[in-house]
Amino acid sequence: MKRILITGGAGFIGSAVVRHIIQNTADSVVVVDKLTYAGNLASLAPVADDLRFAFEQVDICDRDALKRIFATYQPDAVMHLAAESHVDRSIDGPAVFIETNIVGTYTLLESAREFWAGLSGDKKAQFRFHHISTDEVYGDLHSTDDYFTETTPYAPSSPYSASKASSDHLVRAWQRTYGLPALVTNCSNNYGPYHFPEKLIPLIILNAVAGKALPVYGNGQQIRDWLYVEDHARALYLVATQGKPGETYNIGGHNERKNLDVVTTICDLLEELVPAKPAGVNHYRDLITYVADRPGHDLRYAIDASKIERELGWTPQETFESGIRKTVEWYLANETWWKQVQDGSYQGERLGLQG
Ligand SMILES: NC(=O)c1ccc[n+]([C@@H]2O[C@H](COP(=O)([O-])OP(=O)(O)OC[C@H]3O[C@@H](n4cnc5c(N)ncnc54)[C@H](O)[C@@H]3O)[C@@H](O)[C@H]2O)c1
């Protein structure tokens, strides 16, 4: 039985990891989360009463608070998911991305290193620092038969991906220089329950049922590899507990789709699941509206996830078709969750157009 410190555990992927660990393992969890606009305690409600769950509202840039947390909880592993995560927001205001993703990761690394250096025996040998990152650090792919592997050179395009690339380099340097037993994972686009509605899939579902325009950036031909968040949570736990320090693992869903196809798939599912449409809407597809493309928009991401499959035995359980159906059904059944999010500061407006 391990105790795992999870930063960003109130976010989309972090909360899926916490729910996975509490509901499927004997391990305990302490969540460290600042609760920015993206953090939501309601996403942890299913496990909040479990005695193996603890929550600390703390900024990962706060070294003193982190020192107290390491001393109090004596974690066996850190899973680092806290980040500013939305590309469009990074275009409007990169400063907080530099602060949290780079300075915050540095601060967490130093706190973990100090704690780890003070350990001995098995506890020290078994300690792990797992950094969760994105395939966006690799830039984009222009040929349809090319895939990101663990050795693809970094070429980030946006302030977000540049800040994540920086944090990946810091983690690898702390492993190489100080021997901190660190691992890095780079994953593709996640989707599924509890996803903040500024991201493509929940935005499209919620706009469609409200009879609002469905914004498609540029011509909608950008390709993303979609990973169901619960498949990702299983993969992350496997890496944190069984991965080899110093290694990188790419995690993808083997589900490449054009953005426009994602939007039309959701429209077609809603025709089936919610045939009674808002006033004035004949077909959900009629709501599709092409809007200005994102500056610097990457064309295609695709992950080669064969290493994690070969070495740790992980494969995704959901196809895009099964995962998107579950996701649409979840949003239809969990209006209370997303209404609370929408009542906050984000009202579904377009972000990331500069100027
Ligand atoms: N969502 C994706 O598709 C995706 C894809 C690849 C990689 N990632 C990476 O996975 C991780 C989790 O992504 P997500 O989609 O769950 O993000 P998210 O935005 O939903 O959640 C981020 C969480 O971090 C917390 N946080 C932000 N700044 C903090 C700070 N300074 N101190 C403490 N907590 C802070 C927020 O409150 C929030 O709970 C991120 O590192 C992201 O870069 C995400």
The ligand as an SDF file (V2000), in Angstrom:
LIG
                    3D

 44 48  0  0  0  0  0  0  0  0999 V2000
   -6.3140   17.4020  -21.0330 N   0  0  0  0  0  0  0  0  0  0  0  0
   -5.5160   16.8900  -21.9780 C   0  0  0  0  0  0  0  0  0  0  0  0
   -5.9920   16.4770  -23.0370 O   0  0  0  0  0  0  0  0  0  0  0  0
   -4.0350   16.7590  -21.7290 C   0  0  0  0  0  0  0  0  0  0  0  0
   -3.2720   16.1930  -22.7360 C   0  0  0  0  0  0  0  0  0  0  0  0
   -1.9020   16.0280  -22.5120 C   0  0  0  0  0  0  0  0  0  0  0  0
   -1.3470   16.4150  -21.2990 C   0  0  0  0  0  0  0  0  0  0  0  0
   -2.1130   16.9850  -20.3390 N   0  0  0  0  0  0  0  0  0  0  0  0
   -1.4530   17.3650  -19.0840 C   0  0  0  0  0  0  0  0  0  0  0  0
   -2.0740   16.6470  -18.0290 O   0  0  0  0  0  0  0  0  0  0  0  0
   -2.1120   17.4360  -16.8550 C   0  0  0  0  0  0  0  0  0  0  0  0
   -3.5370   17.5520  -16.3610 C   0  0  0  0  0  0  0  0  0  0  0  0
   -4.3390   18.1420  -17.3900 O   0  0  0  0  0  0  0  0  0  0  0  0
   -5.8900   18.4450  -17.1650 P   0  0  0  0  0  0  0  0  0  0  0  0
   -6.5280   18.4640  -18.4890 O   0  0  0  0  0  0  0  0  0  0  0  0
   -6.4240   17.5870  -16.1040 O   0  0  0  0  0  0  0  0  0  0  0  0
   -5.7880   19.9530  -16.6340 O   0  0  0  0  0  0  0  0  0  0  0  0
   -6.8740   20.8110  -15.8620 P   0  0  0  0  0  0  0  0  0  0  0  0
   -6.6620   22.2130  -16.3280 O   0  0  0  0  0  0  0  0  0  0  0  0
   -8.2240   20.2010  -15.9560 O   0  0  0  0  0  0  0  0  0  0  0  0
   -6.4270   20.6930  -14.3250 O   0  0  0  0  0  0  0  0  0  0  0  0
   -5.2710   21.2990  -13.8180 C   0  0  0  0  0  0  0  0  0  0  0  0
   -5.3750   21.2870  -12.2950 C   0  0  0  0  0  0  0  0  0  0  0  0
   -4.1750   21.8920  -11.7830 O   0  0  0  0  0  0  0  0  0  0  0  0
   -4.5340   22.8150  -10.7710 C   0  0  0  0  0  0  0  0  0  0  0  0
   -3.5010   23.8630  -10.7250 N   0  0  0  0  0  0  0  0  0  0  0  0
   -3.2420   24.7960  -11.6800 C   0  0  0  0  0  0  0  0  0  0  0  0
   -2.2390   25.6070  -11.2660 N   0  0  0  0  0  0  0  0  0  0  0  0
   -1.8470   25.1440  -10.0500 C   0  0  0  0  0  0  0  0  0  0  0  0
   -0.8450   25.5400   -9.1240 C   0  0  0  0  0  0  0  0  0  0  0  0
   -0.0540   26.5890   -9.3740 N   0  0  0  0  0  0  0  0  0  0  0  0
   -0.7040   24.8480   -7.9780 N   0  0  0  0  0  0  0  0  0  0  0  0
   -1.5120   23.7740   -7.7100 C   0  0  0  0  0  0  0  0  0  0  0  0
   -2.4920   23.3750   -8.5430 N   0  0  0  0  0  0  0  0  0  0  0  0
   -2.6530   24.0440   -9.7010 C   0  0  0  0  0  0  0  0  0  0  0  0
   -5.9030   23.3470  -11.1760 C   0  0  0  0  0  0  0  0  0  0  0  0
   -6.6020   23.8740  -10.0620 O   0  0  0  0  0  0  0  0  0  0  0  0
   -6.5490   22.0960  -11.7510 C   0  0  0  0  0  0  0  0  0  0  0  0
   -7.2100   21.3440  -10.7460 O   0  0  0  0  0  0  0  0  0  0  0  0
   -1.4930   18.7920  -17.2210 C   0  0  0  0  0  0  0  0  0  0  0  0
   -0.1520   18.7810  -16.8100 O   0  0  0  0  0  0  0  0  0  0  0  0
   -1.5860   18.8340  -18.7250 C   0  0  0  0  0  0  0  0  0  0  0  0
   -0.5310   19.6000  -19.2720 O   0  0  0  0  0  0  0  0  0  0  0  0
   -3.4420   17.1750  -20.5340 C   0  0  0  0  0  0  0  0  0  0  0  0
  1  2  1  0
  2  3  2  0
  2  4  1  0
  4  5  1  0
  4 44  2  0
  5  6  2  0
  6  7  1  0
  7  8  2  0
  8  9  1  0
  8 44  1  0
  9 10  1  0
  9 42  1  0
 10 11  1  0
 11 12  1  0
 11 40  1  0
 12 13  1  0
 13 14  1  0
 14 15  2  0
 14 16  1  0
 14 17  1  0
 17 18  1  0
 18 19  2  0
 18 20  1  0
 18 21  1  0
 21 22  1  0
 22 23  1  0
 23 24  1  0
 23 38  1  0
 24 25  1  0
 25 26  1  0
 25 36  1  0
 26 27  1  0
 26 35  1  0
 27 28  2  0
 28 29  1  0
 29 30  1  0
 29 35  2  0
 30 31  1  0
 30 32  2  0
 32 33  1  0
 33 34  2  0
 34 35  1  0
 36 37  1  0
 36 38  1  0
 38 39  1  0
 40 41  1  0
 40 42  1  0
 42 43  1  0
M  CHG  2   8   1  16  -1
M  END
$$$$
